[in-house]
Amino acid sequence: MTDTTITYGIYDSPVGRLTINGNSDVVQGITFSQGSRACFPQSNWRRDDAHYKMAISQLKAYFAGDLKTFEFAFDLAGTSFQNSVWKTLLNIPYGETNTYSQIAALIGKPKAVRAVGAANGANPLPIIVPCHRVIGRSGSLTGFGGGLPAKLFLLELEAANSEGQCSHRI
């Protein structure tokens, strides 16, 4: 029988405190302590930073500019539409961006731009599933659960550590 106890670990990242949560098998969520989707551990969760050692180590390497693809076990629990969007986000190369309309076209639903935006906003694993790489059609930054300053930081971090350079505005 699978352990259903939710555990969590804390990582104080350059974009603020991140809470990493899941069960005994996989990471199921990463949340910010600020922004529109700020979330904090619930009273029935148990802190276990050691359980998230690999995820925290990889996040540290990402923020140091040394890691471009995450390789720890995670679970994307969502609808089939959300999962199609999230899997497409995983294919956006490090240091590059796509628009919501490009994502909609890639999943074969070119008129579903707003639904793509909603799925992007519901991403349970920001940074890992790089929803920050999705921008507005004009090239402007649009919503991000950790706040636009965090999104800008992530895009600039990746631009500085990739072959291409990109510039974004809030």
N, C-alpha and C positions, 0 to 999 in steps of 0.2 A: 504494500500500500504506500502511495506517495505521501510524503509529509506536506500538509497544507498550511503549516505555520508560516506566517509572513515574517521574514527577517529583513533587516535593513542595515546598511552601512552608510557612513558619512564621508564625503570627500570635499574638503575646502579647496575648490578650484579657482582659477583666475576669473571665472565668471560668477563666483559666489558659491555658497554651499549647495552641494548636490546630495540628494538622498537617493541611494540605490536600493531597490527592494526586489524581493522575489521569494522563492521557496527553496527547498533544499537542492533542487536541480538546476534552476536557471534564474537569470536576471529577468524580471518582468517589468520593471519601471525605473526611470530616472526622473527625478523632479527637481525643480529649482526652488530656492527659498525666497525668490522675488519674481516679479513679473505677473502676467495675467493668469498663469497656471501654477502659481506657487502652491506647494503642498508640503505637508510635514508628516512625520511618522504618527501613526494612530496609536491609541493607548494599548491596543491588543497586539502590536508589533513588538518583536524582540530584536534589540540591537546586537549585531554580530559582524563587526568590521572584518574579522578574519575570513568569513565566508565570501566576502566580496574583494578579497585581496587581488585576484587576477583582474577584475574589472577596474579597480582603483589604480592598479599598476599601469594598465593600458591607458586609462584616462590621463594619468600623469605623463606618460610617453607622448600621447596625442598633444597635450598642452605644451610639451617641450619641443614639439615639431618633429619628433622622431617616429611617430606612428600614423599611418594613413588609413588603415583598415583594422577594425576591431575583430578579435578572434576568441571571444568567450561565448559561452552558451547563453542565449536569450530566447525569449518567447514573445511573439507578437500576437497578442490576443485581440482580435477585432473582427469586423465583418469581412466578407470576401472582397468587397470593394476597397475597404481600408487596407487590407493586406496587399491588394494589387498596387495601390499607391505606395505603400511603405516599401515593398520589394523594388519598385521603380526608383525610389529615393536611394536605395542602397547601390544603385548603378550609376548615380551621378558621381563622376570622378572628383577626388579630392582637389580642392582649389578651383572648382568650376561651379557654375550655377545653371539652373533651369528655371523657366517660368511655370506658373500654374497651368497655363494653356499648353505648354510643351509636355508637361506630365500627363494632362488629360489626353493629348494626342497619342502619347506613347502607350497608354493603357487601352487605346482603342475607343475612347469615349470623349471625342473632341468638344462636345457641348457641356461636359460635366466639370467645367472649371471651378465653379463654386463648391461642388461636392469634393473635388480634389483639395481645395483650400480647407474644407472642414476636416477631411481625413488627415491632412498635413497637421492641422492644429490638434488633432486627437492622438498624435504619435506618442506612444507610451515611453519611447526610448530616444529622446532628443540627443543630439550629438552622435550617438551610435548609429541611429537611422537618421541621416543628415537632412532633416527638414529645414535646417538653417540655410541650406543651399538652394532653396526655392525662393524666388524673388518676383516682384511685380513685372508686368510686361514692359513697363517703362525703364526697368532696371532699378527701380527704387526698392528699398527694404519695406516689407510688409510684416504683419504680425508675427510674433514669436513668443511662445509661452514663458521664456526666461527674460523677456524684455528685449527691445530693439538694441540697446547697448551691448547685450550679450551676443545677439546675432551678428552685429557688426564686428565684435571682437573675434568671433569664430571665423567669419569670412576673411578678415584681415590676417589672422593667424595662418589660415590655409594658403592665402595668396602669398604670404611671405615665405612659406615653406614649400612652394610648388614652382614649377617652371614658368607658369603664366602669372601675370599680375592682373588683379582686377580691382576696381574702385567702386565703392558703394556709398550711398548717401541715405540719411534717415529722413 
